[in-house]
Amino acid sequence: MSGLPIALVVAAGLLARGQVALDAVRPQAISAHVRFLADDLLEGRDTGSRGEAIAQRYVAAQMQAIGLLPSLQPVHLVRVRAKGALGDLKPVVVLGDGDGGAKQIEGPVVFAGFGLPEDVAGADLHGAIAAVLSGAPASLSPIERALASYNEDKLARLRAKGAIAEVVLTTPEVDRIRPWPALERNFANGQVSNADALPPLPVVYVDLETSQRLQRDRPARLKLQLTQAAEKLESANVIGALPGRSSEALVYTAHLDHHGICAPGQPDPICNGAIDDATGIAEMLEIARGFAALPERSRTVLFIATTGEERGLRGAHWFAAHPTIPPSRIVANLNLDVLLPAWPLHELVLRGAELSTLEDHVRAAAAELGLVIGPDPVPEQTFFARTDAIWFARAGIPSATLWQGFTDPSGSKARGEAAFKDFRKNRYHQPGDDWSADYDWNAAAQMARAQLLIGISLLDGAPPQWKPGAPFKRR
């Protein structure tokens, strides 16, 4: 046995052990959950809204019906609504720091590269407005680049060097991935932060044309006029526990929130978030049903419907900072996000699993189900680092946000690629992200069964470990 590949060892008897659980997954239930959660009644499930609270009670009730022990973990947030002007520059999106009402911030402008440690090390930022490029250098590996792009880390660095505000400069690459209208929609209802982790500095985003103008003209000074108001916001992570014999736990996550009323004044003003991420919640509930069908479980399984993902991964950050069980007892995290059931499942994309021996469990389950492992078709999106899974990874827990590749059972990528591009252009973070009977709910069930079988393989044996060279470590 010791000479066999690890994935084969993990896979031994896996399908036979998991068949009763796989049989419990129902495509029609996934469709029904999404249909309710994406209904206009819930007004887009914005973080801290009544619609999100209704969704939380719905998920808790569904967990209880399955046999889980549901609870709400309070998440204390602060919403800062800000407006302002940066000289005569337009357009701008201004984010506050929650400190006071109206104020004027003026200082010399220091261009600080990407805001990385090496960029700010020798820079005199005391009393300065730091102009920082969005993202990170292309010379870094995809995961290193994604982590280096995290603006909250940049802000902490700039504050430590004495900066008084940050101007985020857009690049052509970032503008392709996150167009300016999308950024404006993201902050239309203000900025939400964890109550114990408020932004250290005001931030001003400028569009691509203005960014290029600033870099060309290099103004010596800038003046920021800022008006802001902060309000407390209460939400919760919904946690369902399925106890096992061991105190160790496997954690599934999916985010319950979306963007709420994102287009006021339009004929359809509500971003309903059917694919992002009601499908993840619905599949997670069916995964829970599968685990509950097993005669016994050696490890506990937690299912967390997080809040505030669309507002900056707030619920996952809160859980990482205030875990309900010690992180050392969490063997792995499987996160479900933006699962688009528009073509039959044939290919899994690892998205984080390749950084740890969690990959062996993914490959073992895929092989049992006749699925293949494929490369990320859109690596420039850095999806893993933009999902709740990243906060589990930062806490030292091997994590993944698995996704379906474009390849369908015929070997063609055309259908999957076309569906993805259509979704990104016409529905992602827009009112068009609605439930539809035309989605392939059998494909959604296929994805749920794959994630379920991976979890069943994690119920026994040694917990996954980070691979050498991974940017995370077990704590």
PyMOL commands that set and color helices and strands:
alter all, ss='L'
color gray80, all
select helices_A, chain A and resi 6-11+14-22+27-37+40-45+50-66+117-120+142-148+151-160+172-177+180-186+208-217+274-293+314-321+327-329+353-355+358-369+379-381+384-386+389-394+414-426+441-457
alter helices_A, ss='H'
color red, helices_A
select strands_A, chain A and resi 69-86+92-95+102-111+129-133+165-169+191-194+203-206+221-242+246-255+260-261+270-271+299-306+330-336+347-349+372-374+399-400+403-404
alter strands_A, ss='S'
color yellow, strands_A
deselect
rebuild
show_as cartoon
